[in-house]
C-alpha cells in the first residue's frame, strides 16, 4: 500500500499555499502586486523567510517579480491561490455545518488540509454541500445526522470499524 507516498507528491506545501494566499490578499489593493514586507507582515514572519519561499514559488512559475522586487501571482499561481481559498471555505463549511465541529477548530483543521485536498475532491465536496443545502430530503438527513449520537455495539461488528471500535479509540484520544 503506497497511498501514503502520494502525500509527498502534493502540488503545494503548507507554506507555499499560505504565501500564495498572502500575495493574493495583499495584492488586492495594488493591481495584484505585493511587497515582500507586506507579505511578511500578513504571514507574521520575517522578510528573509518570505524571500526564501518566493524563490521556490518563482522556480515553479507561480509568482513573478518586477525590477522593484514587487511580487505578483502568475496565472497558474492565481489559480492555485483561488483553489486553496475555495477549498478552505468548503472544508470549514463541511466541518462546522455538516459535522458540527466548533468554528474555531474547523478553521484550524481546514488550514491543515486545504492545500492537501485535490481539486477533484474539492469539487465533489462543493457538489455535496450544494446538494445538502438544496434539497428538503437532504436537509432532513443532515438534521438527523446532527442529532445522531453514536452508540457502538460492543459485541458486533458495525461494518465501519472492522472489529475494533474507532469511535471509542478517537474518544479516548480527545
C-alpha positions in Angstrom: 0.0 0.0 0.0 1.8 3.1 -1.3 -1.0 5.6 -0.7 1.0 7.4 1.9 3.6 8.3 -0.7 1.0 10.5 -2.5 1.4 13.0 0.3 4.9 13.8 -0.8 3.7 14.3 -4.4 1.3 17.1 -3.3 1.2 20.1 -5.5 1.7 22.7 -2.8 3.3 22.7 0.6 1.5 24.3 3.6 3.9 27.2 3.5 3.6 27.7 -0.3 -0.2 27.8 0.0 -0.1 30.4 2.7 2.4 32.5 0.7 0.2 32.4 -2.4 -2.9 33.4 -0.5 -1.0 36.2 1.3 0.2 37.6 -2.1 -3.3 37.4 -3.4 -4.7 39.2 -0.3 -2.0 41.9 -0.2 -2.1 42.4 -3.9 -5.9 43.1 -4.0 -5.3 46.8 -3.3 -2.3 47.2 -5.7 -3.3 45.6 -9.0 -2.1 42.2 -7.9 1.4 43.4 -6.9 2.7 42.9 -3.3 5.8 44.0 -1.5 7.9 41.4 0.4 7.5 43.4 3.6 3.7 43.4 3.3 3.7 39.6 2.7 5.9 39.1 5.7 3.5 41.2 7.8 0.5 39.3 6.6 2.1 36.0 7.5 3.8 37.3 10.7 7.2 36.0 9.5 10.5 37.7 8.5 11.2 39.3 5.1 14.0 36.8 4.7 11.7 33.9 5.1 9.4 35.3 2.5 12.3 35.8 0.1 13.4 32.2 0.5 9.9 30.9 -0.1 9.4 33.3 -3.1 12.4 31.8 -4.8 10.8 28.3 -4.8 7.5 29.8 -6.0 9.3 31.7 -8.8 11.1 28.5 -9.9 7.7 26.8 -10.1 6.3 29.8 -12.2 3.7 30.5 -9.6 4.9 34.1 -9.0 6.7 36.8 -10.9 8.8 39.8 -9.8 9.4 43.1 -11.3 12.5 45.4 -11.3 11.4 46.9 -8.0 11.2 43.4 -6.4 7.4 43.5 -6.2 5.7 40.1 -6.4 2.6 39.1 -8.4 0.9 35.8 -8.9 1.2 34.3 -12.4 -2.0 32.9 -13.9 -1.0 29.5 -12.5 -0.3 31.0 -9.1 -3.6 32.8 -9.1 -5.4 29.5 -10.0 -3.6 27.7 -7.2 -4.4 30.5 -4.6 -8.0 30.6 -5.6 -8.3 26.8 -5.4 -6.8 26.8 -1.9 -9.1 29.6 -0.7 -12.1 27.8 -2.2 -11.2 24.5 -0.5 -10.7 26.4 2.8 -14.2 27.6 2.7 -15.6 24.2 1.7 -13.7 22.3 4.4 -14.6 24.9 7.1 -18.3 24.7 5.9 -18.3 20.9 5.9 -16.6 20.6 9.3 -18.7 23.2 11.0 -22.1 23.0 9.3 -22.3 19.3 8.5 -20.1 17.6 11.1 -20.8 20.2 13.9 -17.2 20.9 14.7 -16.8 24.2 16.6 -16.0 27.1 14.2 -12.5 27.8 15.7 -11.5 24.1 15.4 -12.9 23.9 11.9 -10.7 26.9 10.9 -7.6 25.2 12.4 -8.3 21.8 10.8 -9.1 23.4 7.4 -5.8 25.3 7.5 -4.1 21.9 8.0 -5.7 20.2 5.0 -6.9 22.8 2.5 -3.7 22.5 0.3 -3.7 18.7 0.6 -7.2 18.1 -0.8 -7.2 17.6 -4.6 -9.1 19.9 -6.8 -11.3 16.9 -7.7 -12.1 16.2 -4.1 -12.8 19.9 -3.5 -15.2 19.9 -6.5 -17.1 16.9 -5.2 -17.2 18.5 -1.7 -18.7 21.6 -3.2 -21.3 19.4 -5.0 -22.1 17.6 -1.8 -22.6 20.8 0.2 -24.7 22.3 -2.6 -26.8 19.1 -2.6 -27.3 19.2 1.2 -28.4 22.8 1.1 -30.7 22.5 -1.9 -33.0 19.5 -1.2 -35.5 19.1 1.6 -34.8 15.4 2.0 -31.0 16.0 2.1 -31.5 18.7 4.7 -33.7 16.4 6.7 -31.0 13.7 6.5 -28.4 16.2 7.6 -30.6 17.2 10.6 -30.9 13.5 11.5 -27.1 13.1 11.4 -26.6 16.2 13.6 -29.0 14.8 16.2 -27.4 11.3 15.9 -25.4 10.0 18.9 -23.2 7.1 18.1 -23.7 4.0 20.3 -21.4 1.3 19.1 -22.4 -2.3 19.5 -19.8 -3.9 21.7 -20.4 -7.4 20.6 -21.0 -7.0 16.9 -19.0 -5.5 14.0 -20.8 -2.4 12.8 -19.3 -2.6 9.3 -17.2 0.6 9.8 -14.8 -0.4 12.5 -13.7 -3.8 11.2 -13.5 -5.5 14.6 -12.4 -2.6 16.8 -14.4 0.5 17.8 -12.9 3.5 16.0 -15.3 5.9 17.8 -14.1 4.7 21.2 -10.4 4.9 20.1 -10.9 8.5 19.0 -12.9 9.4 22.1 -10.0 8.2 24.2 -7.6 10.3 22.2 -9.5 13.6 22.9 
